[in-house]
């Protein structure tokens, strides 16, 4: 009965009913400030990772802008051959989405793989005289991974939108003359 931490509230209620004059607190109530600090730390880490992804999105904007500048004559040729603004827009959006997805997948492989290696081989030791554990265990939260992936893909799409729109609105004659 007392071995499962998930039933702390049930045990608390039973003890409070059995001993009405005794104040009974669960481990969750005693450590509430610690859990609040951990929740705040998790939120700050999500914001920090989102800002890193935002910087990568700015890099994506500059890379696509350079690509569009380099490919202006080819875009002009495509437009004169019958490609619509929408075709050019979709083409560059697909390029940006591919870059964003490739970066997200590589980031997942590196991050999840590194955390699995750290857990498997106990790569982060802790001092034995201070902590009960000999190493720092890491856990991968699926919700966090999915959230960061969604932010990464959405930011790559948004970052791609402006350069793709610029490419789709190029004047074909002016673009061909630049070659």
Residue pairs with C-beta under 8 A, 6 or more apart in sequence:
1 7
1 11
2 11
5 27
8 26
8 27
8 28
9 26
11 26
12 24
12 25
12 26
15 22
15 24
16 22
16 24
28 35
42 144
46 144
46 147
46 148
49 148
49 151
50 148
50 151
53 148
53 151
53 152
53 155
54 155
56 103
56 152
56 155
57 155
57 156
57 158
57 159
58 159
60 96
60 99
60 100
60 156
60 159
60 160
61 159
61 160
61 162
61 163
63 99
64 92
64 95
64 96
64 159
64 160
64 163
64 164
65 163
65 166
67 95
67 163
68 75
68 92
68 163
68 166
68 167
71 167
72 170
72 175
72 178
73 175
73 176
73 178
73 179
75 88
75 167
75 170
75 172
75 175
76 170
76 171
76 172
76 173
76 174
76 175
76 176
76 178
76 179
77 172
77 176
78 87
78 88
79 88
79 170
79 172
79 175
80 172
80 173
80 176
85 168
85 169
86 168
88 164
88 167
88 168
88 170
89 164
89 165
89 167
89 168
91 164
92 160
92 163
92 164
92 167
92 168
93 157
93 160
93 161
93 164
95 160
96 156
96 157
96 159
96 160
96 163
96 164
97 153
97 156
97 157
97 160
99 156
99 160
100 152
100 153
100 155
100 156
100 157
100 159
100 160
101 153
101 156
103 152
103 156
104 149
104 152
104 153
104 156
107 152
108 145
108 149
112 140
112 145
115 138
115 140
116 140
117 123
118 124
118 136
118 138
119 137
119 138
122 134
122 135
123 135
124 135
124 136
124 138
125 134
125 135
125 136
126 133
126 134
126 135
126 136
128 134
